[in-house]
Every structure is written in structure tokens, then in C-alpha cells.
Amino acid sequence: MRDDVWWRCRDQMPDARVWADVRVLWEFNRMGHEPRRVDVGIGLGSHDIGVATYAAELFADRVFPRIVFTGANAPTTEAVFPRGEAAHYREHAIGLGVPDEAILVETRARNTGENVDFVRELLGEAEIRARSVMLICRPYQQRRSFATCRMRWPEVEVVCGSLPESLDAYVARIGDARRVVDMMVGDTQRVWKYAELGWAVRQPVPDTARAAFERLVEAGFTSRLLPES
């Protein structure tokens, strides 16, 4: 698909080898889970309104009967979602036909661990028992989110999902290739760093993904890396 926005973004990527490494990380970070019926859908807050779009689509398909949107704000979302990520997600989902009574909103979480902890707390307060959940997030956030949820909420069955689209289409929709790659590199690093810190379960990292990550760091995509301890 030759989208004008995509081709403007592609111009930001001067080396085809760089884009090949981006595709390796894109595939690594997606879990490849097929949607299946679960008790609760959880939309993880971010700058990507596609999370709420996909949550609404899955609700319409009866994948889950209830949605929890979770997220306060981060520096990357304050300008886009001034009332908070979860609040804007809720409004978007209602506009797509999800009944207000089917949505819960958690507005405090500022990281993925807090997303999981605060949603679990909110569901407990509402006396909603969740044996299975679907985490809906940015495509390159799936693996890290899955690993975090498995560590912090081990008794629940977890599947992950994102708005089904190609890397090219995703970048076109977001409109900022540099931002996407920087964030993807940061999320990839967090897969093993968070496991080392005890914040997430360990995930296998193929040598191809590790090498692609290192080359992208060398190429300067470093703005979302964790600081060296």
C-alpha cells in the first residue's frame, strides 16, 4: 500500500538494512496469539488510539464482555491525550459503539507493571473475577506486556493482541517512523532487562533479534533505552 504518510516516514530511514532490522524486532515483539474468548479485555494506555479501536472491534465480536482501559499520562501522551490515556480510550470506544456500562477506567498507572496491578485491584473492588484476560497494546509492546503480566498476575491466563496491520501500515498511521523505531528498540531492551530486575518472566530472545537490536542502537535509535545502572 503506497500511503503518502508512509512514504514520507520511509524517507526518515536512509538505509534499507536499518529497516530490515526494524522488521526483525517487529516480528520478535509480537506474540502471534489468536483472539479467543476471555473474561476481560485490558487496553494498555499509550499514544496509540488503535488500542481502543481494536478493543472496540473485539468487544463487538464478543471476544470479551467487559473492557478495562488503563493509563494516566506519559511525556509522549500528554499533548495527545490531555485528560489521560484511559479516559480518551474510553471516549473513543464509546464512539465506536461500546456501551459505557461495559467499560471500566483505571487512571493512575504510569507503567506496565502498574497497569497490571491497578487493573487487578479495580476488578477486585468491582467483584469481577477474571480467570483470563487479553492485553491489547501497541504491536511491539506485546512481548513485554505478556511477560510483565505473567510475573505480576500468574494465576490468570493471558493472551495479547494489537490492531492487525503490517509494520508499513502501522508507521503510516502513527506518522512518525523515528518515534516508532526508538520505542520499539526500547521495548525490546525491556524484554530482558525487566526479567533481570525481576519485573517480568524471562522470554527467549533469538540471536537475530539481539543482533538487530544492537545494530539499531549503533545506528542511533537510543532515546527510549533504559539508563545504564
ZIUR-V716850 format. One record per residue. N is the residue number from 1. RES is the residue in one small letter. PHI is phi in degrees with one decimal (* if undefined). NEAR is the number of other ideal C-beta (glycine too) atoms within 8 Angstrom. D_LAST is the distance of its C-alpha to the last C-alpha in whole Angstrom. Layout:
# ZIUR-V716850
n,res,phi,near,d_last
N,RES,PHI,NEAR,D_LAST
N,RES,PHI,NEAR,D_LAST
This chain:
# ZIUR-V716850
n,res,phi,near,d_last
1,m,*,6,43
2,r,-91.8,5,43
3,d,-95.0,9,41
4,d,-58.3,6,41
5,v,-63.4,9,38
6,w,-58.9,13,37
7,w,-68.8,9,38
8,r,-65.4,8,37
9,c,-65.8,13,33
10,r,-60.9,10,34
11,d,-62.5,6,35
12,q,-74.1,8,31
13,m,-107.8,12,30
14,p,-72.5,4,32
15,d,-122.3,7,31
16,a,-60.6,6,33
17,r,-65.9,7,30
18,v,-61.7,12,27
19,w,-65.7,10,29
20,a,-64.1,9,30
21,d,-67.4,12,26
22,v,-60.5,14,26
23,r,-64.5,9,29
24,v,-61.4,11,27
25,l,-68.8,16,24
26,w,-57.6,12,27
27,e,-70.2,7,28
28,f,-63.3,13,26
29,n,-79.8,15,24
30,r,-85.3,11,28
31,m,-83.2,8,29
32,g,75.6,4,33
33,h,-75.4,8,34
34,e,-86.6,5,37
35,p,-58.6,9,38
36,r,-146.7,6,40
37,r,-63.6,6,41
38,v,-135.9,13,39
39,d,-75.4,11,39
40,v,-143.8,14,37
41,g,-97.4,15,35
42,i,-121.2,13,32
43,g,-92.5,16,31
44,l,-82.9,15,27
45,g,-62.6,15,27
46,s,-170.4,13,26
47,h,-80.7,7,27
48,d,-98.3,7,30
49,i,-68.4,8,33
50,g,-59.9,11,34
51,v,-60.1,17,32
52,a,-69.2,15,35
53,t,-59.9,11,38
54,y,-70.0,13,37
55,a,-59.1,16,37
56,a,-65.1,13,40
57,e,-63.9,10,42
58,l,-67.4,14,41
59,f,-61.8,15,42
60,a,-62.3,9,45
61,d,-84.7,7,45
62,r,63.5,7,45
63,v,-72.0,11,42
64,f,-149.9,13,41
65,p,-91.6,6,43
66,r,-147.5,11,40
67,i,-121.6,15,37
68,v,-115.1,15,34
69,f,-98.2,18,32
70,t,-132.4,16,29
71,g,151.1,17,27
72,a,-89.5,11,26
73,n,-144.8,9,25
74,a,-128.6,9,22
75,p,-54.7,4,22
76,t,-83.0,8,23
77,t,-122.6,13,26
78,e,-60.1,9,27
79,a,-72.9,4,30
80,v,-79.8,7,31
81,f,-124.4,11,31
82,p,-62.4,6,32
83,r,-92.2,5,33
84,g,107.3,12,30
85,e,-60.1,15,30
86,a,-63.3,15,31
87,a,-63.5,12,34
88,h,-69.7,13,35
89,y,-58.5,16,35
90,r,-58.1,13,37
91,e,-60.6,8,40
92,h,-65.7,12,39
93,a,-64.2,16,40
94,i,-61.9,11,43
95,g,-62.9,6,44
96,l,-94.2,11,44
97,g,105.5,6,46
98,v,-77.7,13,44
99,p,-63.4,6,46
100,d,-56.8,7,44
101,e,-70.8,4,45
102,a,-90.9,9,43
103,i,-116.6,14,39
104,l,-111.5,10,37
105,v,-127.6,10,34
106,e,-117.1,14,31
107,t,-114.3,10,30
108,r,-102.0,7,27
109,a,-64.6,14,24
110,r,-121.2,8,21
111,n,-154.8,6,19
112,t,-67.7,10,20
113,g,-60.1,9,20
114,e,-68.2,10,22
115,n,-52.5,16,24
116,v,-65.8,12,25
117,d,-63.0,10,25
118,f,-75.0,12,27
119,v,-66.4,13,30
120,r,-58.3,10,30
121,e,-64.9,8,31
122,l,-63.3,11,33
123,l,-65.3,13,35
124,g,-63.0,8,36
125,e,-63.1,6,37
126,a,-85.0,7,40
127,e,57.1,5,41
128,i,-106.9,9,40
129,r,-92.9,6,39
130,a,-111.2,10,37
131,r,-92.9,6,37
132,s,-145.9,12,36
133,v,-138.8,15,34
134,m,-118.4,16,33
135,l,-85.7,14,30
136,i,-111.6,14,31
137,c,-154.7,13,28
138,r,-61.0,13,27
139,p,-56.1,12,28
140,y,-82.7,13,24
141,q,-100.2,14,23
142,q,-61.3,17,25
143,r,-63.3,14,23
144,r,-64.5,14,20
145,s,-65.2,14,23
146,f,-58.8,13,25
147,a,-64.7,15,22
148,t,-67.0,14,21
149,c,-64.6,13,24
150,r,-63.0,11,25
151,m,-75.6,11,23
152,r,-91.3,10,23
153,w,-141.3,11,27
154,p,-67.0,6,28
155,e,-80.7,3,32
156,v,-98.8,10,32
157,e,-79.6,7,33
158,v,-125.5,12,31
159,v,-125.2,14,32
160,c,-121.0,14,30
161,g,-158.7,11,32
162,s,-144.6,14,32
163,l,-50.3,9,35
164,p,-70.5,4,36
165,e,-159.6,8,36
166,s,-76.2,5,35
167,l,-57.6,8,32
168,d,-59.0,9,35
169,a,-66.8,11,36
170,y,-62.8,11,33
171,v,-62.1,14,32
172,a,-61.4,12,35
173,r,-69.4,9,35
174,i,-71.8,10,32
175,g,84.2,7,33
176,d,-150.6,8,30
177,a,-62.8,10,28
178,r,-59.7,8,25
179,r,-62.1,9,24
180,v,-60.9,12,25
181,v,-67.6,12,23
182,d,-56.4,12,20
183,m,-70.6,12,20
184,m,-65.3,13,21
185,v,-63.0,16,18
186,g,-64.2,12,15
187,d,-65.2,15,17
188,t,-63.4,13,18
189,q,-58.6,11,14
190,r,-67.3,11,14
191,v,-57.6,15,17
192,w,-91.5,10,15
193,k,-65.7,9,11
194,y,-67.1,12,13
195,a,-65.6,13,15
196,e,-62.2,6,12
197,l,-83.3,6,11
198,g,81.8,5,15
199,w,-95.7,8,16
200,a,-154.6,13,18
201,v,-73.1,7,20
202,r,-73.4,7,20
203,q,-122.3,11,22
204,p,-65.3,4,23
205,v,-120.0,8,22
206,p,-60.7,7,24
207,d,-58.7,5,24
208,t,-63.8,8,25
209,a,-70.3,12,23
210,r,-62.5,9,20
211,a,-66.2,8,22
212,a,-63.0,14,23
213,f,-57.8,13,19
214,e,-63.9,8,18
215,r,-66.8,11,21
216,l,-69.0,14,21
217,v,-62.7,11,17
218,e,-61.2,6,19
219,a,-78.8,8,22
220,g,104.1,5,20
221,f,-88.3,10,19
222,t,-124.2,8,16
223,s,-68.1,6,16
224,r,-107.9,8,15
225,l,-70.8,9,12
226,l,-69.4,7,9
227,p,-66.9,4,6
228,e,-67.5,3,4
229,s,-81.7,2,0
